[in-house]
Amino acid sequence: MELAEKVNASRTHISNIVAPNMPVSVSLDKLFDIADILDVSVDRLFDFKD
């Protein structure tokens, strides 16, 4: 909920973005906003290795 508020998106949209196997579109601007808030690089958002 806090992330959704910080990036000006709905909680549902953020939940759909992070849900596995959930097809959802997200703008590059929103991806950069999320990365900034999480203090990570954008490519880290796509690093699925443990």
MODELLER restraints for C-alpha pairs under 7 A, 6 or more apart:
rsr = mdl.restraints
at = mdl.atoms
rsr.add(forms.Gaussian(group=physical.xy_distance, feature=features.Distance(at['CA:1:A'], at['CA:11:A']), mean=5.46, stdev=0.5))
rsr.add(forms.Gaussian(group=physical.xy_distance, feature=features.Distance(at['CA:4:A'], at['CA:10:A']), mean=5.64, stdev=0.5))
rsr.add(forms.Gaussian(group=physical.xy_distance, feature=features.Distance(at['CA:4:A'], at['CA:11:A']), mean=5.24, stdev=0.5))
rsr.add(forms.Gaussian(group=physical.xy_distance, feature=features.Distance(at['CA:4:A'], at['CA:14:A']), mean=6.07, stdev=0.5))
rsr.add(forms.Gaussian(group=physical.xy_distance, feature=features.Distance(at['CA:7:A'], at['CA:30:A']), mean=6.97, stdev=0.5))
rsr.add(forms.Gaussian(group=physical.xy_distance, feature=features.Distance(at['CA:7:A'], at['CA:33:A']), mean=6.07, stdev=0.5))
rsr.add(forms.Gaussian(group=physical.xy_distance, feature=features.Distance(at['CA:7:A'], at['CA:34:A']), mean=6.52, stdev=0.5))
rsr.add(forms.Gaussian(group=physical.xy_distance, feature=features.Distance(at['CA:16:A'], at['CA:22:A']), mean=6.16, stdev=0.5))
rsr.add(forms.Gaussian(group=physical.xy_distance, feature=features.Distance(at['CA:16:A'], at['CA:24:A']), mean=6.52, stdev=0.5))
rsr.add(forms.Gaussian(group=physical.xy_distance, feature=features.Distance(at['CA:17:A'], at['CA:24:A']), mean=6.19, stdev=0.5))
rsr.add(forms.Gaussian(group=physical.xy_distance, feature=features.Distance(at['CA:31:A'], at['CA:42:A']), mean=6.90, stdev=0.5))
rsr.add(forms.Gaussian(group=physical.xy_distance, feature=features.Distance(at['CA:32:A'], at['CA:42:A']), mean=6.29, stdev=0.5))
rsr.add(forms.Gaussian(group=physical.xy_distance, feature=features.Distance(at['CA:35:A'], at['CA:41:A']), mean=5.84, stdev=0.5))
rsr.add(forms.Gaussian(group=physical.xy_distance, feature=features.Distance(at['CA:35:A'], at['CA:42:A']), mean=5.47, stdev=0.5))
